């Protein structure tokens, strides 16, 4: 194992559970339904206790050329572009810091973590992928158990990586988009569930009147939300906002 991959492993090893924790509360069908895809993708469940994989999607063979029955976690990590491994390690460390020091580790089960990096394809070329992870189990001390990881090819949408990380709230939790790894993120930009609902409706082509009717709010309230959303996201316009949200797996 290279020193870069070892540094990445160390992020998880220092926070993993002391034993494998089964996931009883979520069915695999529910997990599959939680996947947001904007391009070719595959998924798997990683057990951080022993770094074993399960429920590996057959699509990994088409994308990376790996046999879903025999592929290992190190095989997948080894396909990361060498120039992006350091970023991935920093993103994973930033994710740990966010949950343990900002919102509380118990909230980890109600968020998807999202960022992008380059992956090697079966033909040896590299393409930009979006990585989303959803923690499925923790121990009583917040040790990492099992996680659903989803890797989606997005180079048809963009070839430029922002090198930022997003935390997508589930079950009514707020979301945080495009956080820089170079900052301590003391002033987190928070997107409420209502704002995320409006973003999704905009992406579906609804105008202000239709959104107001759908959410049982006034058109003026919708306009205020849209103004606040653009200001928070630092997006140039709605099209820029929607593109960024798609790349980060918000919608």
Residue pairs with C-beta under 8 A, 6 or more apart in sequence:
1 9
1 74
4 82
4 85
4 86
4 89
5 74
5 77
5 78
5 85
7 86
7 89
8 77
8 85
8 88
8 89
8 92
9 51
11 89
11 92
11 93
11 96
12 48
12 51
12 92
12 144
15 48
15 96
15 100
15 142
15 143
15 144
16 48
16 49
16 143
16 144
16 145
17 48
17 49
17 137
17 138
17 139
17 143
17 144
17 145
18 49
18 139
18 143
19 49
19 139
20 47
20 49
20 50
20 145
20 146
21 49
21 137
21 138
21 139
21 145
21 146
22 137
23 45
23 136
23 137
23 145
23 146
26 136
28 55
31 43
31 45
31 55
31 134
31 136
31 148
32 43
34 112
34 134
34 148
35 41
35 43
35 132
35 150
36 132
36 150
36 152
36 249
36 251
37 150
37 152
38 130
38 152
38 154
38 157
38 246
38 247
38 249
39 152
39 153
39 154
39 156
39 157
40 59
40 62
40 63
40 152
40 153
41 57
41 59
41 150
41 151
41 152
41 153
42 56
42 57
42 58
42 59
42 60
42 63
42 64
42 150
42 151
43 55
43 56
43 57
43 148
43 149
43 150
43 151
44 53
44 54
44 55
44 56
44 57
44 60
44 76
44 148
44 149
45 53
45 54
45 55
45 136
45 146
45 147
45 148
45 149
46 52
46 53
46 73
46 146
46 147
46 149
47 53
47 54
47 145
47 146
48 144
48 145
48 146
48 147
49 145
51 72
51 73
51 74
52 73
53 71
53 72
53 73
56 68
56 69
56 71
57 68
58 68
60 66
60 68
60 71
60 76
61 67
61 68
62 122
63 119
63 121
63 122
63 151
63 153
64 71
64 75
64 76
64 79
64 119
64 120
64 121
64 122
65 122
66 75
66 76
77 85
79 119
79 120
80 88
80 117
80 118
80 119
80 120
81 117
81 118
81 119
81 120
81 126
83 118
84 117
84 118
84 161
87 117
87 161
87 163
87 181
88 115
88 117
88 131
90 181
91 115
91 165
91 181
94 165
94 179
94 181
95 113
95 165
95 167
98 167
98 176
98 179
98 185
99 105
99 107
99 108
99 111
99 142
100 142
102 185
102 188
105 138
105 142
106 138
106 142
107 173
108 135
108 138
108 142
109 135
109 136
109 137
109 138
110 169
110 170
110 171
110 173
111 134
111 135
111 167
111 168
111 169
111 170
111 173
112 132
112 133
112 134
112 167
112 168
112 170
112 249
113 132
113 133
113 134
113 165
113 166
113 167
113 168
114 130
114 131
114 132
114 133
114 165
114 166
114 167
114 168
114 248
114 249
114 250
115 130
115 131
115 163
115 164
115 165
115 166
115 248
116 128
116 129
116 130
116 131
116 154
116 161
116 162
116 247
116 248
117 128
117 129
117 131
117 161
118 126
118 127
118 128
118 129
118 161
119 126
119 127
119 128
119 129
119 151
119 153
120 126
121 127
127 153
127 155
128 153
128 154
128 155
128 158
128 159
128 160
128 161
129 151
129 152
129 153
129 154
130 151
130 152
130 154
130 247
130 248
130 249
131 149
131 150
131 151
132 149
132 150
132 152
132 168
132 249
133 147
133 148
133 149
133 150
134 147
134 148
134 150
134 170
135 144
135 145
135 146
135 147
136 145
136 146
136 147
136 148
137 145
137 146
138 144
138 145
139 145
150 249
152 249
154 246
154 247
157 243
157 246
157 247
158 243
158 247
162 178
162 247
163 181
164 178
164 179
164 180
164 181
165 178
165 179
165 181
166 175
166 176
166 177
166 178
166 179
166 248
166 249
166 250
167 175
167 176
167 179
168 175
168 248
168 249
168 250
169 175
169 176
169 191
169 193
169 196
172 193
173 193
174 190
174 191
174 192
174 193
175 190
175 191
175 196
175 250
176 188
176 189
176 190
176 191
177 189
177 191
177 233
177 244
177 245
177 248
177 250
178 189
178 233
178 234
178 244
178 248
179 185
179 188
179 189
189 232
189 233
190 232
191 199
191 229
191 232
191 233
194 215
194 225
195 225
195 228
195 229
195 232
196 250
197 215
198 211
198 215
198 222
198 225
198 226
198 229
199 229
199 241
199 242
199 245
199 250
199 251
200 250
200 251
201 210
201 211
201 214
201 215
202 211
202 226
202 238
202 241
202 242
203 242
203 245
203 246
203 251
206 214
208 219
208 222
208 223
208 226
209 219
211 222
212 218
212 219
212 221
212 222
215 222
226 238
229 241
230 237
230 238
230 241
233 241
233 244
235 241
235 244
242 251
245 251
